[in-house]
Amino acid sequence: MKKPVIPFLIFGFSFIYYFYQACPTFYFWDSAELTAAVPGGGVPHPPGFPSLLIIAKLWIKIIPLDKAYSLNLLSAFFASLGLMFWYLVVRDVMQRLFPERSKTEPVILSLVSAAAVGLSFSYSIQAVRFEVYSLNFACFALLLLLTLRLSFHNKKNNALYMIIMVFVTAISLGAHHFTAALTFPGILLILYFHKKLKPKYLFYFAVSTFVLLIPLYLSIYLLSLKNPVLNWGDPSTLRNFLDYFFLREFSTPLSRLAPGHLAYNLTFAVSLISKQIGILGSLFALWGIIKLIRLTPKLAVPFVVILIPNMFSILYFEEYFYENYDLHGYVLFSIAFLSLFMVAIIGFLSERLNGLFRDKISGKNQIYSLLFMIAMAAIIIYMPLKRNIFSANLSRTATAGQFADLLLNDAPKNSVIVTSYYNTYFCLLAHQALNPSADPKTITNVYNWEHQWGRNQTAALLDFDPDEASTRPDFYRTLLNRIKDYRSIYVEYDNASAPLINFLKPSGLGYRFSISDTTLNDTFSPAEEIEYYYEIASKSRDIESIRTWILWFTNRGQFYLKRGESDLANRYFEAAEKIASRRK
């Protein structure tokens, strides 16, 4: 089989695999936020992901499908592309490690690495919902491939390689600049060790990349000037834009850099990754790191320089209530490199076997060596692949859209919905962005009011002066008093809205705010409500859908408990426990 055929087959089969599992509508959390940003022309949370937004807007114009589903397929496309590039990366490395072996063996090892990465839950869950991480990995894998080709081969078109690398680097920084930037020290080390690039060329590279990055982030600035419904950080001024770009809102406190917290992060990352490649695969990967550093440090050290910071990249997160799917996206580079080190050891063991039996099985030693390699790879990756295959299937998961639809349909036209949880906020924004002809509602989030930009945004949407209140509670009070007489208000119940308990009436999934009518009689009695929503929630299988419904039933229970109706509250708590027990 000719070399170019295998990469294209990897792309084709992987895309079919992810296509089958793609979510039919928008998914929860950041996936919903990014879905809201693309058709709604909004500004998502920092760093804004301008590369993804621009590509996604072009994509939905080209692909004649439902926009939410189409955006999920965009992730599948880049995940398949990234897997193809990663196969080529590993093949180049294996050919360099085993120059005397047949051409077939590096191909087999590369296929094993690609399979370990592509079938892992961490990688698959980024491919079946709209997120930035599949684009991020595709850019990284292509950049590493170009770096290796530039370093290992004496090509006449080095200048062309460098130009392409500049473009890919700019797109990568415009996709997820934090994780992308962590890879650059290792990329530069490869170029230094193998190409001896002069400092002036690295300077030209950096300047060219920066020049290309400016228009990408200029698009974020231009979007913010339009005051869209989703305008996180409002980067329409120089100060706000710099805070936005440098992730000031998400800055890491020094406590997270303490040895104890770093050790906790590393333990969590290792446990997360070991589930993807298995305990045996993890041990082989560790063995591969040690062996390659001793054998070929100029190749292995740059890889480790990329691997270790990537494993620590989740230090942004203070606590882990559960394995949030975004956390999986942060460690994709680590999973990829560990799979590379793992297959390298399989290659060395095969080579060792080949040497031991060279004389006894003369003429067939390569066949036996190849069979040993395949058997060893199968033993190592069988259990993790068995656990991972189709584990990210969201093809029957429409909970996010259904949840938003239920909440929005209950609220009358021109109402104001004050959300507490960002998950709810993003899902409602995505639903409205995808259905612009529906009755418009003003959707805001109470925790955005911790920031001046959040108060400014809500005040602009509701046409009042944000300077009347400088704190979140004061702003909450001012907003309610300003609009209660002429617009319906629906509130999401949690600790922030608990002081309003005497003015809230359960209405569908939300709570209607009123100073005159807070009786609990509604279309459903509480008993009927529990039965109705439990029937919907019980169909959930993925963790985010289950968690969303658990939170809703728990909050409803807390609402009634605060009102002194403990028997009714306990019925909601029991429903939440039943839903939690359905998690696989």
N, C-alpha and C positions, 0 to 999 in steps of 0.2 A: 504494500500500500504506500503510495507516495506521501511524503511528509506533509504537504499542505492539506491533505484530505483529513487527517486525524484531528487537527485543531478545529476545522469546520464541523466535523462530526460531533466533537465535544460541545461546540456552541449549539448545534441543532438539537441534540438529545437533551442537553440541560435546559434549553428553552422550552421544549415540550414538557419536561418534568415540572418546571416552575409554572408554566402556563396552566397545567392541570390543577395546580394547587392555589392559584392566584385568588385573592379575595374578590368577590363580585362587586363590592362597593367600597367606600372608604373605610379604613380601619381606625382604631382608637389613637389617642394621644397625638404624638408628633406627626403621625401619618395623616390624621384628620386635619391637623393644622396646615401641613404642606399642601394637602388637597384643597383646603380653603384658600390658600395663598395663590395657587396657580390660576384657576378660573376667576377668582375674586380680585385679582390684582393686589393682594395684600403683602405685608412685610412680616415674615415669620420671626421667631425668636433668633437671637444672635447665634452664629455669625451670618445668618440670612440665606446662605446656600445659593448665591446668585447663579452659579453655573447650572445647578439643578433646575431652578425656576425658569431660566431662559430655554434650556433644552426641553423641559416639560411643556412649556407653552407652544413650542414648535411641534412637539410630538402630538398633542391633542388636536392640533389642526390637521395633521397628516393622517392620523389613525381614526377612521370613522366609527368609533365605538362610544359607549357610555364613558363620560370623562373620568369618573372615578375608577372604573375598571381599566380603562386605557392607561391611566397613570400607574396602576399596579403592574401592568404588563411592561411599562418602561423600566421598572425595577428588575423584572425578570430578564429583560433584554440586556441590561448592563451587568447583571449577575452572570449571565451566560457568556458575555464578552469577557468579563474579568476572569472567569474560569478558563477560557481559551488562552488568554494571555499568561495565566499562571502555569498552565501546562507547558507553554513554551519556555517560561523562566526555568522551571525545574528541569526540563529536558536539556537546556543549555548548561546548567550546573552539573547534571549527571554526566553529560558528555565530557565535561572538563575533568570531573573526578575519575571517570573510568574511560580514558581515551583508547585503551587497548581492547575493550570489550566490543561485542557485536552491536550494531546499531539498534537492534531490537530491545536490548535490556534497558538502556536509558528511556526508551519509549514506555516500556512496561512500568518502570519506577515512576515516571512522570504521570502516567494514567492513574496510578494508585494514589499519588499525592492529590491530583485533581479530584478524584472520587472522594477522598477523605475530607477535602474542603467543601466541595460542592454539595455533598449529601449531609453535611453536618447541620444540626438544627440552627446554630448561630448564623450560618451563611444562608440557609434556605429561608429563614423567617424574614430576612432582608429582601429576598427575591420575590416574595409573594404579596407584599404590600408596598405602597408608595413610601419610600424613604430615601435618604441620601447615601446610605452606606454601600449599596451595590455600585453606584457611580463612583464613590470614593475608592472602593477596592479595584474597580476596573482601571481607574487612572493610576493608582499605585502600581498595579501589576504591569501595566504598559510602560510606565516610567522605569520600573526596575528592569524590564526586558530590554528597553532601549539602552539603559546604562550598561547592562552586561554585553550587549552586542557592540556597543561603542568601545568597551574596555577589552573584550576578548578577541575582537577581529580587526585586522588592519584593513579597514575599508577606505576607499577613496572618497566616499560621500559622508565623511564625518561631520561636515558642516550641516548637511541636511538632517542628520541624526540630532544634532544639537538644537536646530531650529524646531524640530518636532518635539523634543524634550521640553523646550521653553513653553510651547503651547500646552502640552499635557500638564506641566507643572502649574501653569496659571489656572487651568480648568480644575485641577486638583485642589488648589488653594481656594478656589471659588466654590468648591463643593463642601469641604469640611476642613477649614484651614488648620484647626488644632491638631487632628491626627495626621494630616498631611505633613505639617511642619516637623512633627516628631520623626519622620522618616528621612528628612534631608541630611542629617549628619551621616547616616549610613550610606546614602547614595553618594555623597561627596567623598566618603572614604574609599568607596569602590573606584571612583574616577581617579582619586589621588594615587591609590596603590597600583592600579593597572594602566592608567593612562598618563599619569604625571602631568596633569593639566596645569598650566601656569595660572597664577592668581588672577591675572588680568582677564582670562577667559571666564573664570568663575564670576568675576565682577560683571562682565558683559551679560552673563547668564542671569544673574540676579536682577540687574537693571531691566533687561528685556522682559523678564517675568513680571516685574512690578508694573511696567508700562502696560502690559496686557491685562493685568489684574485691575487696573484703575477703571476701565469701562464696565467691567463686571460689577464692581461695587457701586459704580455710578448709577447702575440700574436700580439698586436698592434705594439710593438717595432719591431718585426720580419717582419711584413708587411712593415713598413716604410723603412727598410733596402733595400728592393727590388726596391725602388724608383718608386712606381706605379704612374699612371697618376693622380689619386686622392690621395694626400698625405698631408692632412691638418695638418699644424703645423710641419711637418717633425720631429716626435718624435724619431729620430734615434740617438740623443745624450742625455746625462743625463739631461742637462739643458732644452733642448726642450721638453723632455718627462715630466719633472716636471711641466713645464709651461702648457703642454697639459693636464696632469692629474688634475691639480688644477684650470683649466679653466681661466688661467691668461688673455687670449685674451678676455674673456667674463666677466672680473671682473666688479663688480658693483661699480660705482662711489658713493661717499658719498651723492651726491645730491638725489640719489634714496632712501636714508634712511631718508630723511627729512620727518617730520610729514605730510606735504601736499601731498607729492608723495605717501607715504604709505596709506594715506586716499584715494587717488585716486585709487590706486591699489586695495584696499579692496572693494571700491564701484564697480569697474569694475568686480572683482571676484564674488561679491554677485549678481550682475545683470546677469552675465553669468550663475551662478549656479541656480538662481531662475527661469530662463527660462527652466531649465531641470526638476525641480521638482515642479514648479508652485508656485504661491504666497501663496496659502493655505498650500501647503506642506512645504514651507519655514517657515511659522509661526508655524506650528506644530513641525518642527525640532527645532526651537528656544525654544519653550515650552519644548520639550523633553530634551534639553541640561540643562535647568534650573532645571527641575524636577529630572533628573538622578543625577546631581551633589548634590542635596539635599538628595536624597534617597540612592544612592550608589556611593559616591565620589571615592572610590578606583577603580571603573570600569569606571566611566564617565570622571574623570579628565585625565587619560591617553589618552582616545579617543580625548578629546579636545586639549590636547598637540600635538596630531598628526594633528588634523583638522586645527588649526589656522596657523601654519607654512606652511601647504600645500596651504592654501588660499593665503598666501603672497608669494608663490614661484614664481609667475609671476613678481616679482619686477625686474627680469632680463630685462624686456622689458620697454623701455622708453616711447614709444608711441603706441597707438593702432589705426592703420589706419582702421582695420576691425578685425573681430574675426578670426584670424589665427588659423587653425586647431591644430597647436602645442600647442597653449594656452589652448585649451580644454583638451589636454593630461595632463597638469600640475595640473588640479583641479579634477581629477578623484577620488582621495582619499576623497576629501571634499564632493563630490556628494554622495559617498558611505556612509560616516558617517552621513551626514544629512538625508539620507533615513533611516538609522538605528534609529536615534533619532525620526524621524517622525513616524515610525511604532510602536515605544515604546509607544508614546502617544496614538495611536489608541488602543494598548493593554490595557493601563491604563483606558481609557474611557470605553472600553468593560468590564473591570473588575468592574468598578464603576457601570455600568448598571446592571451587573450581581448581584451586592450586593443590589441594590435598589429594584429589582423585584424578589428577591430570594423566598419570601414567596408567591407572587401572581401567579408565573408561575412555581411552584414547579414541578420538574421532566423534565421541558423543558427549564429551564433557560440557560443551556449551548447551546442549539440550537439557542435560540433567541440572546444570546450573540455573537455567531459565525456569525449569519446573520447580526447583527449590525456591527460587525468588517468588514465584507466584504463590506457592503454598505458604511461605512465610508471611507474605503480604495478606493473604486471605485469613490466616490465623489472627494476625494483629488487628485488622480492621473489621472482622466479621461482627463482633458484638456491638461496637459503637455504631456501625452502619445499620445493623438490624434494629437498634433502638432509634436511630435518627431518621431512617427512610420514611418519608411522608409524614413525619412528626410535625411539620410546619404547615400542614394542609389547612388552608382557610377558604377553600372553594365553596363551603356551605355556611360561611360565617358572614351574616349581614346584620349583626347585632348593633353595630355602631350607628348605621343608617336608620335602623328600626327604632333604636332608643331616641335618637334625635327627632325622628318623625313623630313619635308619640308625645314627646314633650312640647314640640312646636305646634302641633295641631290642636292641643288643648288651649293654647294661649291665643286670644283674639287678635285681630289685625291691629297693628300699631302699638302693641304692648311692648313693655320693657322687661327683659329677662336678665336677672342678676344671678350669674353663676358663681359658685365658689371653687369647684374643682376644675382644673384646666382641662381635664379629659372631657367634661361636659361642655365646657366653653368651646373647645376645638371642634367637637362633633356638631354642635349647633351651627357654628360658622361654616363648616364644610357643607352641611345640608343646605344652608341658604345660598352659598356660593354656587352649588350645583343646581339649584332650583330658583333662579332669579325671578321667575314669574310668579312665584308663590307670594302670599301675603307677607310683607316685610315686617320683621320684628327687630327691635334694637337689642343686641346681645352684648353684655359687658361682663367683666370678671372683677369680683371684689378685691382680689389680691393684687391686681394691677394698680389699685389705688394706693399701694404702698409707695409708688413712684409718681413723681410729678407728671411724667409723660402719660401715665395711665389715667390720672385725673383729668389731664388736658384732653385726652382722646374721648373719654366718656362725656365730658362737658361739651365738647364740640358736637358729638352725636345728638345730645339732648338740648343743646342751645342754652347753656347758662354759664356763668362766670366760675371757672375752677378755683379762683383765688379766694372765694368765699369760705373755703375749707381747706386746710393744709395737712390734715391727717386723715387716715383711712376712715376711722369711726365718724369724724365730723363730716367727711365727704358723703359717706353712706347716709347720714341723717339729712344732710342738705338735699341730696338727690331725691330721697323719698318725699320730703316735704314739698319740693318743687313740682313734682310730676304726679303726685297721688290724686289730684283732683281732675286731671284730664287724660291720663293714660293708665291702662291696666298694668300692674306690676306683678311679676312672678319671681319668686325668690327660691334659690336652692338652699335647702336647710343644712347647716353645719354649725360649728362653734361661732363662726362670724355672724350668722343670722339668728342664733339662739336667743339673743335679747329681744327679738321681735315676736317671740312665741305667742303672745296674746293677740297679735295682729295677722297671724298666718292661718290660712285655711287650705288643707290638702286639696289639690285639684289636679288630677292626672298624676304625672310624675313630678310636678312642681308644687309650689305653695303660693296661693294668691294672697297678696298683701292687701289688707283692708282695715280701716279704722272703725268700720260700722258693722261689718258682717263677717264674723269668724266662727259661725256655727259649722259643725262638721258634716251636716247633711249635704250629700252631693249625688251625682249620678250613681255612684257605687257606694254601698255601705262598706265599712272597713273590711268586713269578712269577704264580701264579693271582690273587693279590690285585691286582697291578698291572693285569692284564688285566680283572678284574672292575670295578674302580673307574674305569679309563680308559674303558671302554665307557659308563659312566654319565656321566662328566665330559665326554666328547667331544660329548655332545648339547647342551652349554651354548652359548649364543650371546651373552647379555648380559654386560657387563663384570664385574658383581659375582659372577655364577655362575662365570665363568672364573677370576676372581681367587681365589675361595674354594677352588676345586679346585687351582689352581696352588700356593697356600699349603700345602694339605694334602700334596700330592706332594713339595713341597720340604722340608717338615718331616720327612716320613717318610725322605727321603733323608738329611737331616742326622742323624737318629737312627741310621741304619745306618752313616753315615760316622763318627760319634762312637764307635761300637762296633768300628771298624776293618774294616768290610765294605764297602770302597770300590766293588767291582764291583756289588753290589746297590744301593748308594746311587746310583750313576750311572744305573742303570735307572730309578729314581724321578725323578731330575733330567731325564732324557730325556723321560719322560712329561709332566713339567711344561712342558717346552719345546714339545712337540707341542700341548698344550692351549693354550698362549699363542699359538701360530701360527694358531689357529683364529679369533682375534678379528678381526672385520671391520675 
